[in-house]
Amino acid sequence: MPASTSSRPGNANAGPPSLVSLALSQALTVDNARTLIFYVVLYKYTLRLWRHIRSFGVTASIHQVYVEISRRLFLLLMKIPAINRKVTRELDAATKELEDKIAPRITTLSSNPTLPEYGRDRDWLMTALEDALQKDGQMIWKGGKISGAVYHGGQEMSDLLGDTIKMFMVSNPLHPDVFPGVRRMEAEVVSMVLRLYNAPETGAGTMTSGGTESILMACKAAREWGYRTKGITRPEIVLSRSAHAAFHKAGEYFKIKIIEVDVDRITRKVRIASMRRAINSNTVMVVGSAPSFGEGIIDDIDSIALLAKRSKILCHVDCCLGSFLMPFLEKAGLPSAPFDFRIDGVTSISCDTHKYGFAPKGSSIVMYRTGELRRHQYYVQPGWTGGVYASPSIAGSRPGALVAGTWAALMSMGDDGYTESCKEIVGAARKIEKGIRDEIHQLRIMGRPMVSVVSFCSAGSVNIYEVGDKMSAKGWHLSGLATEPPAIHIACTKLTVPVVDEFLKDLKAAVKEAKTRGPPGSMVQLYGLGSSSAGPALVGEIASRFLDTLYLVR
Ligand SMILES: *Cc1c(COP(=O)(O)O)cnc(C)c1O
């Protein structure tokens, strides 16, 4: 810059500059620099804001501002003692209700807040364990009046898994030299699932502790991939509002910005045009579900994968729930949709063996199109004082018993077994769907479900959460959905198959009863709160108190 050259005191040609011009030129330099910095910062933030609005759309962005303002306003109001006292009192009452429901005082069970001074004998333990088992809601799930939760493979399968777990109780895949049998079983399970999902020869995967860990790993791998191959330091993932919460968890854990786009109001599939608009140079991955947890709808995976391919980014398919149903739909003679590695742009898939694979809980698979992609998932620490450390996923030590249990489940079911269970379970869902469409006109099915979940909203005359509360009163454990419009769902399992007719009968009655308003039940209360303006803050507080309740010893 000429100004700074001429003002440099040591410059021989210019001679000693006057004090005034020196001061002036230095001021200019500082000013210039300041202006430059100002414009750089302005550019950076404008770009970020522009991208944000482009991704989320104007309406959603304004809504986000509104939610943030109302959240802050709520926190401000809470500083006023009178209001604070009132809200706290109500929250405490809600907490007490929660505690009595989640952690009731059970007088017949002994309370054990501290380690017993002397170890208990086996008889004492067995009695205490039996007691706990009785309290463990067996009546709830064995009767099948429950959505998802227990993905039972039948009594014979339970016995087999129990025996297998017992045999491999101490094994730990962290030490393959000590447990080569378990290493082999894990490799075989991953290979079986890769083939089931039509992975190419280059395909690779690992076992994890569940769908959440599989998704966390796929997101972490995408972030690493974006950084190492494209230098992306502010990674973003674009997904549907219907995608699983685990992606948001990954966003928070791994500092990835999660961009949600809307679903189509009729098909309930993610809007491809919105997804395209949300992709920018920071995007590392797009996500589709096959099917989604809430509404049970399969996104247009081939369109999502095509977007990814064109933008040269990754595409994850969440088949956590689709697990061992999606790959068997065709063989079972049921309608299907493209979902696996046969679609060119799909780069990773998560599949929960512990759902419709009937493996013991704590088992899932994450798969990648290539071994290189899987590398981005690994954690390697060559310089640790405890020795060279390398682990494929989040956990260090892992339960080999679950690896063996998963292997046993897959081997005993086989292709024919899963085809049969797919027919049975998806058949139950179709029967429920048809029953609602044909006979319960106060309700409307969301989209066109193809797999095990059927979700439904009000057709106008009833409050759907009231229906949910009436179903709870009849002993059903269904899930409320905070969708637009509000809905509830049932995820069919083997346990649902024998109770389909009872479900439809109860649902018809529940719809009738919901019309005659009573005091609001818990589903109405919880979901009603969420949509009020202080709602998100309050629901968040109640959810945290719920988690506190889990660790209550009484
Ligand atoms: C169940 C589920 C997950 C997460 O699985 P967890 O095993 O509960 O961690 C992810 N995505 C979908 C669609 C699911 O249904």
The ligand as an SDF file (V2000), in Angstrom:
LIG
                    3D

 15 15  0  0  0  0  0  0  0  0999 V2000
  -35.1190  -47.0170   16.2580 C   0  0  0  0  0  0  0  0  0  0  0  0
  -34.6680  -46.0810   15.2300 C   0  0  0  0  0  0  0  0  0  0  0  0
  -33.4230  -45.4430   15.3060 C   0  0  0  0  0  0  0  0  0  0  0  0
  -32.5280  -45.4750   16.5310 C   0  0  0  0  0  0  0  0  0  0  0  0
  -32.3770  -46.6620   17.0810 O   0  0  0  0  0  0  0  0  0  0  0  0
  -32.0100  -47.0010   18.6070 P   0  0  0  0  0  0  0  0  0  0  0  0
  -31.7030  -48.4210   18.4540 O   0  0  0  0  0  0  0  0  0  0  0  0
  -33.1950  -46.7120   19.4500 O   0  0  0  0  0  0  0  0  0  0  0  0
  -30.8330  -46.2210   19.0050 O   0  0  0  0  0  0  0  0  0  0  0  0
  -33.0480  -44.6620   14.2470 C   0  0  0  0  0  0  0  0  0  0  0  0
  -33.8390  -44.4820   13.1880 N   0  0  0  0  0  0  0  0  0  0  0  0
  -35.0580  -45.0500   13.0860 C   0  0  0  0  0  0  0  0  0  0  0  0
  -35.9040  -44.8000   11.8850 C   0  0  0  0  0  0  0  0  0  0  0  0
  -35.5130  -45.8640   14.1220 C   0  0  0  0  0  0  0  0  0  0  0  0
  -36.7310  -46.4040   14.0600 O   0  0  0  0  0  0  0  0  0  0  0  0
  1  2  1  0
  2  3  1  0
  2 14  2  0
  3  4  1  0
  3 10  2  0
  4  5  1  0
  5  6  1  0
  6  7  2  0
  6  8  1  0
  6  9  1  0
 10 11  1  0
 11 12  2  0
 12 13  1  0
 12 14  1  0
 14 15  1  0
M  END
$$$$
